[in-house]
Every structure is written in C-alpha cells, then in structure tokens.
Amino acid sequence: MQAFEATNHYFDQAAKLLDLTENMRTLMITPDRELRVEIVIELDSGQIGNFIGYRVQHDNARGPFKGGLRYHPHVDQDEARSLASLMTWKTAVVDLPFGGGKGGVNCDPNKLSRGELERLTRRFVQQIHDFIGPDKDIPAPDVGTDGQVMAWIMNEYTKYHGFHPAVVTGKPVEFHGSEGREAATGFGVALVAREMLATMNRRIAGTRFAIQGYGNVGSHTARSLFEQGGRIVAVSDAYGAVFNPNGIDIPALDRHVAVNRKVPGFPDGEAGTNEQLLTCETDVLIPAALGGVFDAEAARGVRAQLIVEAANSPTWPEADEVFQSRGIPVVPDILANAGGVVVSYFEWVQNLQHFRWPLEQIQREEEKRLVAGFKSIHELAMKKGTSLRTAAFMLAISRVGRARILGGI
C-alpha cells in the first residue's frame, strides 16, 4: 500500500460513518493541483545537478493551501499527495482557515553544500512562484528544510512579487519569523500527550517515554516532557538509539548531539537500534521520524500503553488495526503534530498585521487550540465508539465538507 492510498483508507473509514456521498468523497480526496518541476543547478564541482521538485495543492475550501516542503531522497508525487491530504484534515481538526498542501525536492540535503542548497531552493521558487503566495499557498519547513531555507524562499519570491513575508512560515525570528515556531510541533506533541494521559488518570511526571527521532520535533518533544518530569527512557536518530531505564538527562544529551551530531555515543545510556526502541518497555511511544514506521509485524511487537504520532503517517492501516485489537490507543498525527501549523498560522497572521506577538501569547494560544481539538476528538470518539484517528477524520471531513457546500462548486 502506498502513502496516498493509506491516507485515503483512513478517510474512507470516517466517510462511511458520515454517510458521505460518492460525489462528495471524490471531490474531497482529489487534489486541486499537482506541480512537478525540473530543477537544474550548477554544483560546486562544476557538474550539473538535476532534481525533481513537487508541490501538491489538495484542498482550499477553508482557506489558502498550507503545508511543508521537505528535501529528502524519498520525496515523490505519491508522498506529496498523501501529506497534502493530511494537511487538509490537520488544519480542519484545529480549526485553522487553511487547506492542505505539501511538496519538496527529491534530493539528499546532507550531500549538498550550503551554496548548492541555496541555488536549489531559489531555482525551485523560480519554477513555482506563480502558484504560491500569502493568499494562495504558504509553504513551511519540513524534513530536510529549516528557517534558512524559508528565508531564501521569501527572498526569491520578493524578487517577483514584492515584499510579502507571509508567503512562507517557519522563517528565522530575525527575518520576519515568529517566536515559538521552531519548538511549536514538539511543544504541541507534549501538550497532546498530557491531555491523553489525563484521560487515563496519568500525568507526564513519572511516565516513561520512548522517542524515535531526535530532529526538530523529537528533540523539542523530549525537552518539553523532561521539563515536566517525564522519564525519557529511550531516544534514537538515524544512526542508532540510546536507552536508560532510569531516564536520560535530556540537557546532557543535547550537549552531546551538539558536538557529535548524532545520538549514538552518548555515555549515560546503553546503545541500541531504532528497531529495539519500537519494542522497548515504556508507557508512551512517540514516533517522531519519517512515515511508515509501523507495519503489522512491528505493531505486534510494541510494548507501550499509548502511541502519540509526532511524525506524519508513521502507522500503516494494517498496523492501526493491530493497535486497535490490542487496545493500544493511538493519538493520530493530524492532531498530535498540529502544533507546528498552529504557530505557522500565528506567524502568517503576524506577517499580515506587520506586528509581532510575545512568546507567552503564542504558547498560550497554541495550547488553547490543541486542547480544544483534543477534547472535540476524544468526545466524538467516546460518543461514536471509534478510534481517535477515525474521530479526527470525521471532525475534519465534516468541517471541510461544510465549507465546500457553503462555498459551492
């Protein structure tokens, strides 16, 4: 099963419970526009680099398309379709005036110099600038991209359309970005984990967490949980994992990663693998890396009591069925990692207003949005007797469908 097919599987589960007509189903799952562009740049070696870029604009019934740009060797049209669709449902779940978009460039950013990355980014913008904009489509950072890439995008877009900082979010604070944006997704994952644990009569303090992935999302999730007394018993990145049943000292791990650029080698813990992390003894398992982590076999080996999806699409449908049969609740990605797009919305609003909000206000408003989203989904799941994922899709489909009807075809 491919990524877009998996997303539509979850959509269909909710659509059946909503008695969605076939016409409306087709209308809501079909992307509005798909771009595929060739990006040709000169490499530092003097050779020509040829890359393919994608941007899928899924649905704009509720507002401009919104979603990340990733630079990764696995980027392709199907992945972009899946992630764009998820963004449509994610923005609806937390009630933002956006639709869903996603894209990126098929490349390995670790093998490109800073100059090559800048030329790649600017050339990509040259290819798609007519299709993005503050009231059209607003990209943001994703896997393999960061605030610097967003700054290049804004600067290049300005050459064609004038000064419009709201064309992208996730920019550096010094370059029209927002306080709290870099930590927003991980901060939000911790908030949602707190709310879900409360329904199980538990608190973050004293609860054991295992986090797969220590990039932007995973590291900020770990910091937030650690500050609230959570016991982080396992952490991993692309190079391996580290385990400590007594809890990992996250500030010490951060200092280690800052020097060594990877988790393995951290002295205060036992070395292991990503696969071992997924089956380790823990209370809460947080996949915070790439998608497709859990297939049916991997799901059967999980020993956690709760899964909170910080990554996009980490669970294949067959694995989701295993978790349901085993009674392991899963907080779905379209809610759990929505903190990033919530604060992207705040950045967009600040840019349009040409006014900056303080961090305390941003975090307070992010918490309000995520808590409200969680409560709506949890109540719907209890009322309908469904999983949290199905309830989240039901809520999102209802909101997007209503906007479609009100706006007309």
N, C-alpha and C positions, 0 to 999 in steps of 0.2 A: 504494500500500500504506500502510495506517495503522499507527500505532506498535504497537498491541497485536498486530496481525497479524504485524508484523515480528518481535516478540519470540517469538511462537508458532512462527514459521518456524524460528528458531534452536533452540527447544525440540524441535520435531519432528525436526530433523536428528539431535540426540542421542538422542531417544527411539527412533528406528528402530534405531540401533546397539545400544541396550539391550534391544531386543525388548519394549518396553513395550506392555501390552495396551491396547486401545481404551478399556476402562472406566477403567483407571488414568490414561491420558492425559487423559480428560475430567475426572476427579476433580482432577488436578493443575493443569490450566490454568484451571479455572473459579474465579473469585473467591468467597470465602466470603460477603462482604457488600459492598454498594456504597451509599454515602450521597451524596445530592445535596440541598443545603440552600440556602434563600434567606437572604441576609444583608442586612438593611436598616439603614442608619445615617444619621444626620444629618451632612451635610457642613458644613465651616466656613462655606460660603456661605449656609447655611440650607436648601439644597435637599436632597432625599432621594437617597441613593446606594443603588442596588440591585445586589447582586453575587451570584454563584453560587459556592458552595463545594462541594468534593468530598472524600471520603475513601473509598478502596478498600482493603479488607482481603482480601488474596489467599489466604494460607495460614498456619495457625498450628499445623501438625503438630509443629514442633520448638520452639515457644515463642510468646510474645506477638507480635503484629504489630509491625513496626518499619519506619519509613521517614519520609522528609522531607515537609515542607509547603512548597509554592512559591507565591509570589504573582507571577503573570505573565499577560499577556493571552492566551497560548496554552493556558492550563490548561483542560482539558476532561475528560470522562469517559474517553475512549479513552486519552489520555495517562496519566491516573492508573492505569488498568488495566495498561498496559504497564509503568510504573515500579514499580507494586506487585509485579507478577510478577518483574521483575528483582531486587527486594529479596529475594524468597523465595530465589532462586538465589544471590544475593550472600552472604546470611547463611549459607547452607549451604556455600558454597565455602570460607569462612574459619572454618567450624565454630562458629558462634555459636548460642546457644539461643533463636533468634528465627525468626519467619516474616516475611512481606513485607507492607508497607502503604505507601500513598502518597496524596497529595492536595494540596489547595491551594485558592486562590481565584482566580477569573478577574478580574484587576484589573491596573492598571499602578501599582505602588508608587511610581514616580517622580513620579506626578501626584497623590499623596495626601500630605497633611501628616502630621506625626508624630501629632497628635491623631486624625486620621482613621484612620491605620493601627492605633492602639491600639483605637479603638472597633470597627473592622472585626474585629480579632483577638479581642477579648472577645466580640463577638456570635457569631462563628464557634464559639468554645468553648461558649457557651451552647446552641448547636444540637447539638453533638456530644459533650458531656462524659460522657454515659452510655455512650458507645461507646469511650472511650479510658481509659487508666489504666496504672499500673505493671505490672499482670499481664494487661492486655488489649491495648492498642495504645499505642505510645510514639512520638510524633512527634519530628521533629528539623528543623533548618534545611535549607533548600534554596535554589534560585534565588529571589531577591527577599525572603528572610527571613534573620534573623540571631539572635544571642543575645538581643537586646532583645525580639524577638517571642516567643521561647521563654519569657522571663521573664514576659511578660504572660499567656501561656497557663497557666503554672504558677500564677500568682497567681489567675487567674479560676477555674481548676479547684479550687483550695483552698477557694473560697467554697462549693462544692457538696459536696466530699468530704474536707475537712480537709487537713492538711499532708502532701503526697506529692511531694517534689521529683523522684522517679523517673518522674513522668508524662511528662516530656519530657527530651530531652538536647540538648546544644549551648547550654546556658544560660551566662551570664557566670560566670566563676570566682567573683566576689564574691556570686553568687546561686545557690550550690549547683552550679555547673558544675565541669568538670574541667580541670586543666592539660593543655595539648596538644590540646584538642578543635578549636580554631579552625584550627590548622595541620595537623590529622591527615590529611585527604584528600590534600592536596598533598605532605606528607611521605611518605605511603604511595605515591603515584604515583612519586616519585623512587626509593623503595626497590625497587619492582617493575621500574622501568626498569633499575636497577642489576643486578638478578638476570637479566633478559632479556639485557642486553648481555654479561653474563658467559658466557652460553651461546654467544655469537657471538665470544668471545675479545676482548671490548672492555671498556673501563671508562668511567665517566662523565667522568672528567678527559680533556679534549681532544676529546670527542664534541660534535658540533653538534646543537642542539635548536631547534625552532621550536614556539612555544606559542600556540595560538589560544584567546584568552580570558584576561583578566587580572583576574578577580574573585577570590574567596577561594581557589578551587582552583588556578587558573592562576598566581596571584602566589606562593602558597606553594610550588608546584612549582618555579617559576623560582628562588626563593631557595635552596631546598634543593639544586638542581642546581648553581647558581652557587657555593655554598659548597664543593661537592665538585669544583670545577674544570671543570664543564661550560661549553661555549661557547654561550650563548643568542644565536642569530643573528637571530631574529625573534620579535616579540611583538605581539599585537593585542588590541583590545577591540571593543565595538560601534561605535566611532567610526572605527576605522581601525587601521593597523599601522605598525610601525617596524622597519627592517632594518639590520643591521650585520654583515657577514661576519666581522669581527674579534671579534665578541662584544659584547653590550650590557652595560653596567655596571648590574646589577640594583639595587643600593642607590641609584644616581643616578636610575634610572627610578622607583623607589618614591617618592623625594622629589618628582619631577616630578608623578606621579599624585596625591600627597597634596595638592598645591597646585592642580593643574588639573583633577583628577577624571577624566582620560582620558589614554590613551597618546599619541595624535597630538600633535605639537608638541614631542616630546622632541628636543632639539637634537643629540644624539650618535647620529644614525642617519638613514636615508633613509625618507621617508614612503611608504606604500603602502596596499593594501587587504587585507581578510580573504581574499578570493579569491586574491590573489597569494601570501599566506602559505602557503596549502594546497599550492601548486605550487612553492614556493621550494626551492632547493638546500640540503638538510640531511640529517643522518644519522637523526635521530629526530623524528617529527612527533607533537605531543601536542594533540589537540582537547580543549579544556577549557572549552567554552562550552555551547551548547544541543545538543539532539539533531538528527539528520537532516542532518548536515553533508556526508556523503559519499554521493552517488548514483553511478551507474556512470560518468557522464562525469567527475565530479570525481575519482573513483578512478583513472581512466586518466591524469590529469594529475599525480598525486602523484609526486614525485621522491625521497622519503625511502626509507630502507632498513628502517625499523621504525616502526610506529604503536603508541602507547600511549594507550588511551582513558581520559582523565581525566573526560570528560563522560559522561552517561548516553545510551545509544543514538545515538552520532554516526554510525554506519555502517548504511546500509540493506542488506538482503540482497544486492541485485544488485551493490553496491559491494564487499561482502565477497567475492563470487565473483571480482571483478576483482583484488582484492588477492591472493587465493589463486593465481590463474592467473599473476600477475606475480611470485610468490614473495616478496611483502612480508608478513612476519609481523605479526599484529595481537594485542596483548595486550588482551583484552576488558575492557569496563567492569566486569563483575561481579567481576573480580579487581583491576584496576588502580586503581579508585577506592574500594575497600573499606576503606581506612584510616579513613574517616570513621565508618562504622558500627562498626568495631572499637573505636575510642575512645569512641563513644557507648555501647557495651556496658560499657566500663570506668566511664564516668560513671554509668550505671544501677546497676552493682554498688556503686560508692562511695556513691550515694544510699541504696541499700537497707541498706548497712552503717553509714551515718552516719559515714563515715570517709574521709579524703582521702589519695590516693596522690601521691607526688612525681613530677615530670615525667620524671625519668630512668627510673623504673619503668614509666611509661606508654609511653614511646617504645620501651623495650626489649621490652615485651610486644607492642606493635603490630608491631614488626619481626619478632618470632618468629612471630606469626600469619600475616603476609603472606608471609614467606619459606616457611613450611610450605605455605601454599596454592599458591604459585607452583610449588614443587617437585613437589607432587602432580599439578598440572595439566600441567606440562611433561613429566613422566614418562609420564603417561597419553597425552598427545598423541603422544609418540615411540612408545609401545607400540602404539597403535591406528592410527597413521598419519593422524591427523586434525589439524585446526587447533586452536590453543589455545582458541578460543571453543567449539568442539564438545566438547573435553575438559572445559572448565569446566562446561558444561551437563550433561555426563554425570556428573561427580562430584556436582554439586548435586542432580540428579534422583535419583541413587542414594541419597543421604542423606535427602532428603525422602520418597522412596518407602518407604524402610525405616522411617522414623518413622510414616508412615501405616499400614503393615502392623502394626507393633508396637502402635500405639495403637488400631487397629480403626476401623470406620466408626461 
